[in-house]
């Protein structure tokens, strides 16, 4: 690359430097101007982040001088810098990732943006370096939590499946599974609150870990369900071990102010020839569910007879088909409130089934079968219809609500007509698209890839907002999120619940909020139950929240009352809401 060749070029370059100095004096990004392969100007932030005494200390150096000898992939920093510089000159603008090195030796991952500045007889480059350390740290934490249950610290379902698959790939003798479920755990949450429920889960996990020891592998399967993998035990030995475990687990649990009686149900499945990991886990869980329904001993072994009985339960699919025709499904609404003002500004619509024999059922009781059978598509259409009818009523009543949120499923995306169907229903009910928000889970994004992204972009272009639900549980990189039309990130309740007890969760939440804001996304925190959680999230500029601190999901009339009540209480001193 040629050097300065005339006074006009020098004058022009100095003019550019003066503009850059004024505009970017207080930038939080590192900035340099390169001429040839050397820095001729640097801002104060570059010196601070790289450990230099002043910006002038960087003048005259090359990118290779402030970088490790080699970049990822083994190419020398000096050689790669020349290649990236040439790309920027050829294209006019170039973006790439790079590792700089602090004077103390620490590596600093960065995103570098090079922009060509044309001069009379030459070209200079403006380089902007954005420190990605925080992004990489959060992504690593989320990646590590991919196989660990946040609440108990035990291996999660994914880790259990992986471990079991590894053991089955090289069978070395008998193997049994014991699935442990806590009875009426929902009642504990309802009567004593989710915080007490979480304490119970952690105490049970501790008990199990002490009992299992080196005899097997323990993990939290989901919710109030744990699994123990017992290698080397015959069916009879595993059954005897499970009976002793059941007696041990039913001992009362001592909490801070009271003692809680606990009941468990156990299911045992023994490995048979040609069974895979998921089938074995399913058999153990099926036996546990049967034990829960039993009026006798809370221990059940998987058998052919049990399989036949459970086949009858598949009638649930037929019952759901009838329920869709008879309109037995209905919605309850959980308020979404603005943390800064305290006002209720939206609602999340949550599905319930008024079963003629079993009473009111939550989605946990039927949603999996609905997904597998494909009935979730019609179910989702009915949800949208009901939500729009209700939103139209609230708008006509003058309730100051901004959005209604609904959840969509993988099958609705795969069906292919989600966008057209949704826009048609919105138009028929005279609902502005801006008043609707669809929530997709982080795991759905990972599974669906381009197919989902295409439909989400269509919805977003039509004005419908997009939210990522349960964020932090499926490990998405923020680099991927910025390629999707995401308006809102919903922090999973598991991080919020442990705020007071685990500083790591606070750090993850702080990082998620900061990075989401950097990507111009709004943040909602789920599961807010205490004033401490509320105030912490508010202090971190989290915009919105949901949780029992304000209200559980409620019927429409109760929801209307809550909205009016809080607007009367808090709207006397208006606060801008997002």
C-alpha positions in Angstrom: 0.0 0.0 0.0 1.5 3.4 -1.0 2.4 6.2 1.5 1.3 9.8 1.5 2.3 11.4 -1.8 1.3 15.1 -1.5 0.3 17.9 0.8 -3.3 17.7 -0.4 -3.5 14.1 0.7 -2.0 15.0 4.1 -4.4 17.9 4.6 -7.4 15.8 3.7 -6.4 13.0 6.0 -5.9 15.4 8.9 -9.4 16.8 8.3 -10.8 13.3 8.5 -8.9 12.6 11.8 -10.2 15.8 13.3 -13.8 14.8 12.5 -13.2 11.3 13.9 -11.6 12.7 17.1 -14.6 15.0 17.8 -17.3 12.5 16.9 -15.9 9.5 18.7 -14.1 11.0 21.7 -16.4 9.3 24.1 -17.0 6.1 22.3 -17.0 2.8 24.3 -15.6 1.0 21.3 -11.9 0.9 20.3 -11.1 3.0 17.3 -8.1 3.5 15.1 -7.2 5.0 11.7 -4.8 3.0 9.6 -2.7 4.2 6.8 -0.8 1.4 5.1 -0.6 -1.3 7.8 0.0 1.1 10.7 -2.0 3.1 13.1 -1.8 6.9 12.7 -4.6 7.7 15.2 -6.2 5.9 18.2 -8.9 6.8 20.6 -8.6 6.7 24.4 -10.8 3.6 24.8 -8.3 1.6 22.7 -5.5 2.5 25.0 -7.6 1.7 28.1 -8.8 -1.7 26.9 -5.4 -2.8 25.6 -3.4 -1.6 28.6 -1.5 1.3 27.0 -0.7 4.5 28.8 -2.1 6.8 26.2 -3.6 6.7 22.6 -0.3 8.0 21.3 1.4 4.8 22.5 -0.4 3.0 19.7 0.5 5.3 16.9 3.0 3.7 14.6 2.2 0.1 15.6 0.5 -2.5 13.3 -2.5 -4.7 14.2 -0.1 -7.5 14.6 1.8 -5.6 17.4 -1.3 -5.6 19.6 -2.4 -9.2 18.8 -1.2 -12.7 19.7 1.3 -14.2 17.3 -1.3 -16.5 15.8 -5.1 -16.0 15.2 -7.5 -19.0 15.5 -6.8 -21.3 12.7 -3.1 -21.0 13.0 -2.5 -18.0 10.6 -0.2 -15.3 11.8 -1.8 -12.1 13.0 0.5 -10.0 10.8 -0.4 -11.9 7.6 -4.1 -12.1 8.3 -4.2 -8.4 9.2 -2.8 -7.6 5.7 -5.5 -9.8 4.1 -8.3 -8.1 6.1 -7.0 -4.7 5.2 -6.9 -5.5 1.5 -10.4 -6.9 1.7 -11.6 -3.6 3.2 -9.9 -1.6 0.5 -11.4 -3.8 -2.2 -14.9 -3.9 -0.8 -15.0 -0.5 0.9 -16.4 -2.1 4.1 -15.3 -5.3 5.9 -16.4 -7.0 9.1 -14.7 -9.9 10.9 -13.7 -11.4 14.3 -10.2 -10.9 15.7 -8.2 -11.5 18.8 -6.3 -8.6 20.3 -3.9 -9.0 23.2 -3.8 -6.8 26.4 -0.3 -5.7 27.5 -0.7 -8.2 30.4 -1.1 -11.1 28.0 -4.9 -11.5 28.2 -6.6 -12.2 24.9 -9.5 -9.9 23.9 -12.1 -11.3 21.4 -13.3 -8.5 19.2 -15.5 -7.8 16.2 -13.6 -5.5 13.8 -15.3 -3.2 11.3 -13.0 -1.7 8.7 -14.3 1.2 6.5 -12.3 2.7 3.6 -11.8 6.5 3.7 -10.9 7.6 0.1 -8.3 10.3 -0.2 -7.1 12.3 -3.2 -4.3 9.9 -4.1 -4.7 7.1 -1.6 -7.0 5.5 1.0 -7.0 5.2 4.8 -9.0 2.9 7.0 -11.3 3.6 10.0 -11.2 0.6 12.3 -13.8 0.0 15.0 -13.1 -2.8 17.5 -16.0 -4.0 19.6 -15.0 -6.1 22.7 -16.8 -9.4 22.6 -15.6 -10.7 25.9 -18.9 -10.3 27.6 -20.8 -12.0 24.7 -18.4 -14.9 24.7 -18.5 -15.3 28.4 -22.3 -15.4 28.5 -22.4 -17.9 25.6 -19.9 -20.1 27.4 -22.0 -20.0 30.5 -25.1 -20.9 28.6 -23.3 -23.6 26.8 -22.1 -25.2 30.1 -25.7 -25.0 31.4 -26.9 -26.9 28.4 -26.2 -30.2 30.3 -26.8 -29.0 33.9 -30.0 -28.3 35.7 -29.8 -24.7 36.9 -31.8 -25.2 40.1 -30.3 -28.4 41.5 -26.9 -28.5 39.8 -27.6 -32.1 38.7 -27.2 -33.4 35.1 -30.3 -32.5 33.1 -32.5 -34.5 30.7 -30.1 -34.0 27.8 -27.1 -35.1 29.9 -29.0 -38.2 31.1 -29.9 -39.3 27.6 -26.3 -38.8 26.4 -24.9 -40.7 29.4 -27.4 -43.6 28.9 -26.7 -43.8 25.2 -23.0 -44.1 25.9 -23.6 -46.9 28.3 -25.9 -48.8 25.9 -23.5 -48.5 23.1 -21.1 -50.8 25.0 -23.4 -53.0 27.1 -21.5 -54.6 30.0 -24.2 -56.3 32.0 -27.7 -55.6 33.4 -29.0 -52.1 33.7 -32.0 -50.6 35.3 -33.6 -47.1 35.5 -35.5 -45.7 38.5 -37.7 -42.7 37.8 -38.6 -40.7 40.9 -41.6 -38.2 40.9 -42.8 -36.1 43.8 -46.5 -36.5 44.5 -48.7 -33.4 44.5 -45.8 -31.1 44.1 -48.1 -28.6 42.3 -49.9 -28.3 45.7 -46.7 -27.4 47.4 -46.1 -24.6 44.9 -49.7 -23.4 45.2 -49.8 -23.4 49.1 -46.3 -22.4 50.0 -45.1 -20.6 46.8 -42.5 -21.5 44.2 -39.6 -20.5 46.3 -40.5 -23.1 48.9 -41.1 -25.6 46.0 -37.6 -24.9 44.7 -36.1 -25.4 48.2 -37.9 -28.8 48.3 -36.5 -29.8 44.9 -33.0 -28.9 46.0 -33.3 -30.8 49.3 -34.6 -33.9 47.5 -31.8 -33.6 45.0 -29.3 -33.5 47.9 -30.9 -36.6 49.5 -30.8 -38.5 46.2 -27.2 -37.6 45.6 -26.2 -38.9 49.0 -28.1 -42.1 48.5 -27.0 -42.9 45.0 -23.3 -42.0 45.5 -21.1 -44.1 43.2 -23.8 -46.8 42.6 -25.3 -45.0 39.5 -25.9 -41.8 37.7 -28.4 -39.2 39.0 -30.1 -36.4 37.1 -33.2 -34.2 37.1 -35.4 -35.3 34.2 -37.8 -32.4 34.3 -40.0 -30.5 36.8 -40.4 -32.7 39.9 -39.0 -35.8 38.3 -35.5 -37.3 38.8 -33.9 -40.4 37.2 -31.3 -42.8 38.5 -29.3 -45.0 36.1 -28.3 -48.2 37.9 -25.7 -50.3 36.0 -24.8 -53.8 37.2 -28.0 -54.6 39.1 -30.5 -57.3 38.1 -34.2 -56.5 37.9 -34.7 -57.9 41.4 -31.8 -56.0 42.9 -32.9 -52.8 41.3 -36.4 -53.3 42.6 -35.1 -53.9 46.2 -32.9 -50.8 45.9 -35.9 -48.7 44.7 -38.0 -49.9 47.7 -35.4 -48.8 50.1 -35.1 -45.5 48.3 -38.8 -44.9 48.5 -38.9 -45.4 52.3 -35.9 -43.1 52.6 -37.3 -40.3 50.5 -40.6 -40.2 52.3 -39.0 -39.0 55.5 -40.2 -35.5 56.3 -38.3 -32.5 55.1 -37.4 -29.7 57.5 -37.6 -26.2 56.2 -36.9 -22.9 58.0 -40.2 -22.6 59.8 -42.0 -25.9 59.4 -41.6 -29.6 58.5 -43.1 -30.9 55.3 -44.3 -34.4 54.7 -43.3 -35.8 51.3 -44.6 -38.6 49.2 -42.9 -39.9 46.1 -43.8 -42.3 43.3 -41.1 -44.5 41.7 -41.1 -46.3 38.4 -38.5 -49.0 37.5 -37.6 -50.2 34.1 -35.0 -52.9 33.3 -33.1 -53.0 30.1 -34.3 -55.5 27.5 -32.5 -56.5 24.3 -32.6 -53.9 21.5 -34.0 -51.1 23.6 -32.6 -47.6 23.1 -32.0 -44.9 25.7 -35.2 -42.9 25.0 -37.4 -46.0 25.0 -35.9 -47.1 28.4 -36.4 -43.6 29.9 -40.0 -43.6 28.5 -40.7 -47.0 30.1 -39.3 -45.8 33.5 -41.4 -42.6 33.4 -44.5 -44.5 32.3 -44.1 -46.8 35.3 -43.7 -43.8 37.6 -46.9 -42.2 36.3 -48.7 -45.5 36.9 -47.4 -45.5 40.5 -48.8 -42.0 41.0 -52.2 -43.2 39.9 -52.1 -46.3 42.1 -53.9 -46.4 45.5 -51.4 -49.0 46.8 -47.6 -48.9 47.0 -46.0 -46.0 45.2 -43.7 -48.3 43.3 -44.4 -49.8 39.9 -42.3 -51.8 37.4 -42.8 -51.5 33.7 -44.4 -54.6 32.1 -46.3 -55.7 29.0 -49.6 -55.4 31.0 -48.7 -51.8 31.9 -48.0 -51.0 28.3 -51.4 -52.3 27.3 -53.1 -50.1 29.9 -51.2 -47.1 28.8 -52.3 -47.7 25.2 -55.7 -46.9 26.3 -54.5 -43.5 27.4 -53.8 -42.8 23.8 -57.5 -42.2 23.6 -56.6 -38.8 24.7 -55.9 -37.9 21.1 -59.5 -38.8 20.2 -60.7 -36.9 23.2 -58.8 -33.8 22.1 -60.4 -34.1 18.7 -63.8 -34.1 20.2 -62.8 -31.3 22.6 -61.8 -29.1 19.7 -65.1 -29.7 18.0 -67.0 -28.9 21.3 -64.9 -25.9 22.1 -63.8 -27.2 25.5 -60.5 -25.2 25.4 -60.4 -21.8 26.9 -57.8 -19.1 27.8 -56.6 -17.5 31.0 -54.5 -14.4 30.9 -51.3 -13.5 32.9 -50.6 -9.8 33.2 -47.4 -8.4 31.7 -46.4 -5.3 33.7 -44.0 -2.5 33.1 -41.3 -2.7 35.9 -40.6 1.1 36.0 -44.2 2.3 36.2 -46.0 -0.8 37.7 -48.7 -0.6 35.1 -50.1 -3.6 33.3 -49.5 -3.1 29.6 -50.1 -6.5 28.1 -51.3 -10.1 28.6 -50.0 -13.5 27.8 -52.8 -15.9 26.7 -52.4 -19.4 28.3 -54.4 -22.4 27.2 -56.6 -24.6 29.5 -58.9 -27.6 28.8 -62.2 -28.0 30.6 -62.3 -31.8 30.4 -65.7 -33.3 31.1 -64.3 -35.9 33.4 -60.9 -34.8 34.7 -61.7 -31.1 35.3 -59.6 -28.2 34.2 -56.3 -29.4 32.6 -53.1 -27.3 32.0 -51.1 -27.8 28.8 -48.7 -30.2 30.6 -51.4 -32.8 30.5 -52.1 -32.7 26.8 -49.8 -30.5 24.8 -47.2 -33.2 24.0 -49.9 -35.5 22.5 -51.4 -32.5 20.6 -47.9 -31.8 19.1 -47.4 -35.5 18.2 -50.8 -35.9 16.6 -50.8 -32.6 14.7 -53.9 -31.4 16.5 -51.8 -28.5 17.9 -52.4 -26.7 14.6 -56.2 -26.5 15.0 -55.6 -25.9 18.7 -53.3 -22.9 17.9 -55.9 -21.5 15.5 -58.6 -21.6 18.2 -56.2 -20.0 20.6 -55.6 -17.1 18.2 -59.3 -16.7 17.6 -60.1 -16.6 21.3 -57.2 -14.2 22.0 -58.3 -11.8 19.2 -61.9 -11.9 20.4 -60.8 -11.0 23.9 -58.3 -8.3 22.7 -61.0 -6.7 20.6 -63.3 -6.5 23.6 -60.5 -4.9 25.8 -59.7 -2.4 23.1 -63.4 -1.5 22.7 -63.6 -1.1 26.5 -60.7 1.3 26.3 -58.2 -0.7 28.4 -54.7 0.7 28.0 -53.1 -2.5 26.7 -50.4 -2.6 24.1 -50.1 -6.3 23.3 -51.5 -9.8 23.6 -48.9 -12.6 23.5 -49.6 -16.1 22.4 -47.3 -19.2 22.1 -46.8 -20.9 18.8 -45.6 -24.5 18.3 -43.2 -26.3 16.0 -46.1 -28.0 14.1 -47.7 -24.6 13.4 -44.5 -23.5 11.7 -44.1 -26.8 9.9 -47.7 -26.6 8.6 -46.6 -23.7 6.4 -49.7 -21.4 6.6 -49.1 -19.8 9.9 -48.5 -16.3 8.6 -51.5 -16.2 6.2 -53.8 -17.8 8.9 -52.7 -15.3 11.6 -53.0 -12.2 9.4 -56.5 -13.3 8.3 -57.7 -13.8 11.8 -56.2 -10.4 12.9 -58.0 -8.7 10.0 -61.4 -10.3 10.7 -61.3 -9.2 14.3 -59.9 -5.7 13.5 -56.8 -6.3 15.6 -53.8 -4.2 14.5 -50.8 -6.6 14.0 -48.8 -4.4 16.3 -51.1 -5.5 19.2 -50.1 -9.2 18.7 -46.9 -10.8 19.9 -46.0 -14.5 19.2 -43.6 -16.4 21.5 -41.3 -19.1 20.3 -39.0 -21.1 22.6 -35.3 -21.0 22.3 -35.2 -24.7 21.6 -37.6 -24.3 18.7 -35.2 -21.8 17.1 -32.4 -24.3 17.4 -34.5 -27.1 15.8 -36.2 -25.2 13.0 -33.5 -23.0 11.6 -34.3 -21.3 8.2 -37.9 -22.6 8.0 -38.9 -20.8 11.1 -36.8 -17.7 10.4 -38.6 -17.2 7.1 -42.0 -17.2 8.6 -41.0 -15.1 11.6 -39.6 -12.5 9.2 -42.9 -12.5 7.3 -44.8 -11.9 10.6 -42.4 -9.2 11.7 -42.8 -7.4 8.3 -46.5 -7.5 8.8 -46.1 -5.8 12.2 -46.5 -8.7 14.6 -43.9 -8.7 17.4 -41.6 -11.7 18.0 -40.5 -12.9 21.4 -38.1 -15.6 22.5 -39.5 -17.5 25.4 -37.5 -19.3 28.2 -34.3 -17.7 27.0 -31.2 -19.1 28.6 -32.3 -22.8 28.6 -31.5 -23.8 25.1 -28.2 -22.1 24.3 -28.6 -19.7 21.5 -25.7 -17.5 20.5 -26.4 -13.7 20.5 -24.7 -13.7 17.1 -27.5 -15.9 15.8 -30.2 -13.9 17.5 -29.2 -10.7 15.7 -30.0 -12.4 12.4 -33.6 -13.1 13.5 -36.5 -10.6 13.7 -36.6 -10.7 17.5 -38.2 -7.9 19.4 -38.2 -9.3 22.9 -36.2 -11.7 25.0 -38.0 -13.4 27.9 -35.6 -14.5 30.6 -36.5 -18.0 31.9 -38.0 -18.1 35.4 -35.3 -20.5 36.6 -32.7 -17.7 36.5 -35.0 -15.3 38.2 -36.0 -17.6 41.1 -32.4 -18.1 42.2 -31.4 -14.4 42.2 -31.1 -14.1 45.9 -29.2 -17.4 46.3 -26.9 -17.6 43.3 -24.7 -14.7 42.2 -24.0 -16.5 38.9 -27.7 -16.1 37.9 -27.5 -12.4 38.7 -24.5 -12.1 36.4 -26.2 -14.0 33.6 -29.3 -11.9 33.9 -27.3 -8.7 33.8 -25.4 -9.9 30.8 -28.5 -11.0 28.9 -30.2 -7.7 29.6 -27.2 -5.6 28.5 -26.6 -7.6 25.3 -30.3 -7.7 24.4 -30.4 -3.9 24.7 -27.3 -3.7 22.6 -29.3 -5.6 19.9 -32.2 -3.2 20.4 -34.4 -5.9 22.0 -36.9 -5.4 24.9 -36.5 -7.8 27.9 -39.2 -9.4 30.0 -38.4 -11.5 33.1 -40.7 -14.4 33.9 -41.5 -15.8 37.3 -41.1 -12.7 39.5 -42.3 -13.6 42.9 -40.5 -11.3 45.4 -39.9 -7.6 45.8 -36.2 -8.2 45.7 -36.4 -9.8 42.3 -38.6 -7.0 41.1 -36.2 -4.3 42.3 -33.1 -6.0 41.0 -34.6 -6.5 37.5 -35.8 -2.9 37.6 -32.3 -1.6 38.5 -30.9 -3.5 35.5 -33.3 -1.7 33.2 -35.4 -4.8 32.4 -38.5 -3.3 30.9 -41.2 -5.8 31.7 -42.1 -8.8 33.9 -44.6 -11.5 34.7 -45.1 -13.5 37.9 -47.1 -14.2 41.0 -45.9 -11.0 42.6 -48.4 -9.2 40.5 -50.8 -12.0 39.5 -51.1 -15.6 38.4 -53.0 -16.3 35.1 -56.6 -15.3 35.6 -60.0 -15.2 33.9 -60.8 -12.2 31.6 -63.0 -10.4 34.2 -60.4 -10.6 36.9 -57.7 -9.4 34.4 -59.8 -6.4 33.5 -60.2 -5.5 37.2 -56.4 -5.8 37.8 -55.6 -3.5 34.8 -58.0 -0.8 36.0 -56.9 -1.2 39.6 -53.2 -0.7 38.8 -53.8 2.1 36.4 -55.9 4.0 39.0 -53.1 3.4 41.5 -50.0 4.2 39.5 -51.1 6.4 36.6 -51.4 9.6 38.6 -47.7 10.3 38.0 -47.3 9.1 34.4 -44.2 7.2 33.6 -43.2 6.4 30.0 -43.7 2.7 29.2 -42.0 0.7 26.5 
